[in-house]
Amino acid sequence: MTAALPLLVSVRQAAEQLGYPRDRLYEAIAEGRLPALHVGRSLKVPRDRLAEFIDRELARQAEAGGRLRPVARGGP
């Protein structure tokens, strides 16, 4: 018997599954582009919303002329 996949994943797990920077996922959550909920002290993302998130991000990128948004870097 195989174990069922969890319906909710941590932001870290979502970032690993998507190959997406974790800080960018937190940004997307804060901006309302990726739904998430607090479970205790953890922030969880519905696993079934990850594909929808990528589809929306691809559409946003296409609308912006296919340009990638620069990644914010820390430092002076």
C-alpha positions as CSV (number, residue, x, y, z in Angstrom):
1,M,0.0,0.0,0.0
2,T,1.3,3.5,-0.9
3,A,1.1,6.4,1.5
4,A,-1.2,9.3,0.3
5,L,0.6,12.6,-0.5
6,P,-0.1,15.4,1.9
7,L,-2.7,18.0,0.9
8,L,-0.6,20.7,2.4
9,V,3.2,21.3,2.1
10,S,5.5,23.7,3.8
11,V,6.9,26.6,1.9
12,R,10.3,24.9,1.9
13,Q,8.8,21.7,0.4
14,A,6.9,23.8,-2.2
15,A,10.0,25.6,-3.2
16,E,11.9,22.3,-3.6
17,Q,9.1,20.8,-5.6
18,L,8.9,23.8,-7.9
19,G,12.6,24.6,-8.1
20,Y,11.6,28.1,-7.1
21,P,13.4,30.4,-4.5
22,R,11.7,30.1,-1.1
23,D,11.8,33.9,-0.6
24,R,10.0,34.4,-3.9
25,L,7.3,32.0,-2.7
26,Y,6.9,34.0,0.6
27,E,6.6,37.1,-1.6
28,A,3.9,35.5,-3.7
29,I,2.0,34.5,-0.6
30,A,2.2,38.0,0.8
31,E,1.0,39.5,-2.5
32,G,-1.9,37.0,-2.6
33,R,-0.6,35.2,-5.7
34,L,-0.2,31.9,-3.9
35,P,-2.7,30.8,-1.3
36,A,-1.4,29.6,2.1
37,L,-2.6,29.0,5.6
38,H,-1.2,28.9,9.0
39,V,-1.2,25.6,10.7
40,G,0.1,26.3,14.2
41,R,3.3,28.2,13.7
42,S,3.9,26.9,10.2
43,L,2.8,28.3,6.8
44,K,1.4,25.6,4.5
45,V,0.6,25.7,0.8
46,P,-2.2,23.6,-0.7
47,R,-0.3,21.1,-3.0
48,D,-2.9,21.2,-5.7
49,R,-2.4,25.0,-6.1
50,L,1.2,24.8,-7.0
51,A,0.5,23.9,-10.7
52,E,-2.0,26.8,-10.9
53,F,0.6,29.1,-9.4
54,I,3.1,28.2,-12.1
55,D,0.5,28.7,-14.8
56,R,-0.4,32.2,-13.5
57,E,3.3,33.1,-13.2
58,L,3.9,32.1,-16.8
59,A,1.0,34.1,-17.9
60,R,2.2,37.2,-15.9
61,Q,5.6,36.8,-17.5
62,A,4.2,36.6,-21.0
63,E,2.1,39.7,-20.3
64,A,5.3,41.5,-19.3
65,G,6.9,40.7,-22.6
66,G,8.6,37.5,-21.4
67,R,11.1,39.4,-19.3
68,L,12.2,37.9,-16.1
69,R,11.9,40.0,-13.0
70,P,15.3,40.6,-11.3
71,V,15.9,38.7,-8.1
72,A,16.5,41.0,-5.2
73,R,19.9,40.4,-3.7
74,G,21.0,41.5,-0.2
75,G,24.0,43.7,0.3
76,P,25.1,47.3,-0.1
